[in-house]
């Protein structure tokens, strides 16, 4: 099946062809027809499976004949609103809309915090059909009375689970009071839990429910490895793995901003060009670090979970969990930065003795348990409550699973 079979507008199809897209991904196969049929949608899929195109392409098609504006006076009339949890994701989604709409007349504006609002207001004043925004910045703009959402046709919540994790529920409710009740609502999320389902019940009307992959499943094309190591040797083993294996583009995740800054500084001392990216960095610094990582001038990017969504790096092969996240679902988002669009990837977890309970939480939402290994030369101190390996083989010493996978059902 090709994109032409969706009967999309020629301008959209031309952009798709120029992007080199040939066959729709599973999420696109199910979501695009549902959206074109004007249905609300609740969709979930692994990261890197084409979710943005799944809603952007049909929205652009349906906007080819926009309804005329009869009420807007000195206001920008928005026809499609996409909310994202992070600046990086807003930039990514906005860029995709601009590419897919490059042959159409629809104007896309991206708005997010961390930079001056004045440039964004100037962009909006020139006209906006599609607005991609983070919740806080959108509320700032709405308070100035320069946007008209009364004719909104499409309301999209992208990465809804992360939006709730970051505490945006009150902002979402406030924004909902400004949009018309008659609209098409699309909720996309990498994972689902009770909070997301509760939100969907308030937002969606008889939605098409789409789940192309197992809920909360890690990407199947990503090889997952866990090395048991003493906490104080994590930086050492990280630099060793990257240097000895000559990995050239590695994304490393920490739990805190301070840990990200400290690790980046120490890895630079090890001779690895490293930058940190997190919420306390200015938008300019974040963009420069990300651009350097993409073009290869920066070898290692250390990020907090705020960056686990929205980082779209072509053919990224290596992700390291320097520290496991407290939220098990964030593990899936982290490793989802690799193994995208059919490519393979490797996700390394560095497991210290005090983090075993976090790995147990991750096992509960995975179909399998990670095989914990010892890397020769970096074996952990067994006095730190690590159990000895059950068997030894060549290369890394491996330890069998600590028991059968939990029979408890995944959270929904």
Secondary structure in CASP SS format (residue, H / E / C, confidence):
PFRMAT SS
TARGET T0000
AUTHOR 0000-0000-0000
METHOD secondary structure of the structure
MODEL  1
X C 1.00
X E 1.00
X H 1.00
X H 1.00
X H 1.00
X H 1.00
X C 1.00
X C 1.00
X C 1.00
X H 1.00
X H 1.00
X H 1.00
X H 1.00
X H 1.00
X H 1.00
X H 1.00
X H 1.00
X H 1.00
X H 1.00
X C 1.00
X C 1.00
X C 1.00
X E 1.00
X C 1.00
X C 1.00
X H 1.00
X H 1.00
X H 1.00
X H 1.00
X H 1.00
X H 1.00
X H 1.00
X H 1.00
X H 1.00
X H 1.00
X H 1.00
X C 1.00
X C 1.00
X C 1.00
X C 1.00
X E 1.00
X E 1.00
X E 1.00
X E 1.00
X C 1.00
X C 1.00
X C 1.00
X C 1.00
X C 1.00
X C 1.00
X H 1.00
X H 1.00
X H 1.00
X H 1.00
X H 1.00
X H 1.00
X H 1.00
X H 1.00
X H 1.00
X H 1.00
X H 1.00
X H 1.00
X H 1.00
X H 1.00
X H 1.00
X C 1.00
X C 1.00
X C 1.00
X C 1.00
X C 1.00
X C 1.00
X C 1.00
X C 1.00
X C 1.00
X C 1.00
X E 1.00
X E 1.00
X C 1.00
X C 1.00
X E 1.00
X E 1.00
X E 1.00
X E 1.00
X E 1.00
X C 1.00
X C 1.00
X H 1.00
X H 1.00
X H 1.00
X H 1.00
X H 1.00
X H 1.00
X H 1.00
X H 1.00
X H 1.00
X H 1.00
X H 1.00
X H 1.00
X H 1.00
X H 1.00
X C 1.00
X C 1.00
X C 1.00
X C 1.00
X C 1.00
X C 1.00
X C 1.00
X E 1.00
X E 1.00
X E 1.00
X E 1.00
X C 1.00
X C 1.00
X C 1.00
X C 1.00
X C 1.00
X H 1.00
X H 1.00
X H 1.00
X H 1.00
X H 1.00
X H 1.00
X H 1.00
X H 1.00
X H 1.00
X C 1.00
X C 1.00
X C 1.00
X C 1.00
X E 1.00
X E 1.00
X E 1.00
X E 1.00
X E 1.00
X H 1.00
X H 1.00
X H 1.00
X H 1.00
X H 1.00
X H 1.00
X H 1.00
X H 1.00
X C 1.00
X C 1.00
X C 1.00
X C 1.00
X E 1.00
X E 1.00
X C 1.00
X C 1.00
X C 1.00
X C 1.00
X C 1.00
X E 1.00
X E 1.00
X E 1.00
X E 1.00
X E 1.00
X C 1.00
X H 1.00
X H 1.00
X H 1.00
X H 1.00
X H 1.00
X H 1.00
X C 1.00
X C 1.00
X C 1.00
X H 1.00
X H 1.00
X H 1.00
X H 1.00
X H 1.00
X H 1.00
X H 1.00
X H 1.00
X C 1.00
X C 1.00
X C 1.00
X C 1.00
X C 1.00
X C 1.00
X C 1.00
X E 1.00
X E 1.00
X E 1.00
X E 1.00
X E 1.00
X E 1.00
X C 1.00
X C 1.00
X C 1.00
X C 1.00
X H 1.00
X H 1.00
X H 1.00
X H 1.00
X H 1.00
X H 1.00
X H 1.00
X H 1.00
X H 1.00
X H 1.00
X C 1.00
X C 1.00
X C 1.00
X C 1.00
X E 1.00
X E 1.00
X E 1.00
X E 1.00
X C 1.00
X C 1.00
X C 1.00
X C 1.00
X C 1.00
X C 1.00
X C 1.00
X C 1.00
X C 1.00
X C 1.00
X E 1.00
X E 1.00
X E 1.00
X E 1.00
X E 1.00
X E 1.00
X E 1.00
X C 1.00
X C 1.00
X H 1.00
X H 1.00
X H 1.00
X H 1.00
X H 1.00
X H 1.00
X H 1.00
X H 1.00
X H 1.00
X H 1.00
X H 1.00
X H 1.00
X H 1.00
X H 1.00
X C 1.00
X C 1.00
X C 1.00
X C 1.00
X C 1.00
X E 1.00
X E 1.00
X E 1.00
X E 1.00
X C 1.00
X C 1.00
X C 1.00
X H 1.00
X H 1.00
X H 1.00
X H 1.00
X H 1.00
X H 1.00
X H 1.00
X H 1.00
X H 1.00
X H 1.00
X H 1.00
X H 1.00
X H 1.00
X C 1.00
X C 1.00
X C 1.00
X C 1.00
X E 1.00
X E 1.00
X E 1.00
X E 1.00
X C 1.00
X C 1.00
X C 1.00
X C 1.00
X C 1.00
X H 1.00
X H 1.00
X H 1.00
X H 1.00
X H 1.00
X H 1.00
X H 1.00
X H 1.00
X H 1.00
X H 1.00
X H 1.00
X H 1.00
X H 1.00
X C 1.00
X C 1.00
X C 1.00
X C 1.00
X E 1.00
X E 1.00
X E 1.00
X E 1.00
X C 1.00
X H 1.00
X H 1.00
X H 1.00
X C 1.00
X C 1.00
X C 1.00
X C 1.00
X C 1.00
X C 1.00
X C 1.00
X C 1.00
X C 1.00
X C 1.00
X E 1.00
X E 1.00
X E 1.00
X E 1.00
X C 1.00
X C 1.00
X C 1.00
X C 1.00
X C 1.00
X C 1.00
X H 1.00
X H 1.00
X H 1.00
X H 1.00
X H 1.00
X H 1.00
X H 1.00
X H 1.00
X C 1.00
X C 1.00
X C 1.00
X C 1.00
X C 1.00
X C 1.00
X C 1.00
X C 1.00
X C 1.00
X E 1.00
X E 1.00
X E 1.00
X E 1.00
X E 1.00
X E 1.00
X E 1.00
X C 1.00
X H 1.00
X H 1.00
X H 1.00
X H 1.00
X H 1.00
X H 1.00
X H 1.00
X H 1.00
X H 1.00
X H 1.00
X H 1.00
X H 1.00
X H 1.00
X C 1.00
X C 1.00
X C 1.00
X C 1.00
X C 1.00
X C 1.00
X E 1.00
X E 1.00
X E 1.00
X C 1.00
X C 1.00
X C 1.00
X C 1.00
X C 1.00
X C 1.00
X C 1.00
X H 1.00
X H 1.00
X H 1.00
X C 1.00
X C 1.00
X C 1.00
X C 1.00
X C 1.00
X C 1.00
X C 1.00
X C 1.00
X C 1.00
X C 1.00
X C 1.00
X C 1.00
X E 1.00
X E 1.00
X E 1.00
X C 1.00
X C 1.00
X C 1.00
X C 1.00
X C 1.00
X C 1.00
X C 1.00
X C 1.00
X C 1.00
X C 1.00
X C 1.00
X C 1.00
X C 1.00
END
